[in-house]
Amino acid sequence: MEYCKLQTGCLLVVAYIAFLYVRERRRYEKKLRPTPFDGLLALGILSLTLDGVTA
């Protein structure tokens, strides 16, 4: 567990940013179609998760 502290902290920060982004996007947009930022955000969460598992 000591080797994956950085990945856990980064994952929490990115997950918080994703939560705020999705909440605000639902408030102001009626049509929810995926954007490139959505894909990058999901890819970042996935890569941080896999990096934490391998650490």
Phi, psi and omega in degrees: 000334183290338183273350182245022178295318180297316180294322179294316178297315179296321179296321178296318179295314181294322178294323177294317178297318179296319178299314179295320180297314181293319180297314180289326179294320178293331181289322188254347180244142176269319178264126180254085176255146185294143177244167177300328178296323177299316179295318178294323179294315178295320179294322177295317178295318179296315182292323176294322178295313180292326177294321177294323179292319182282341178287000000 
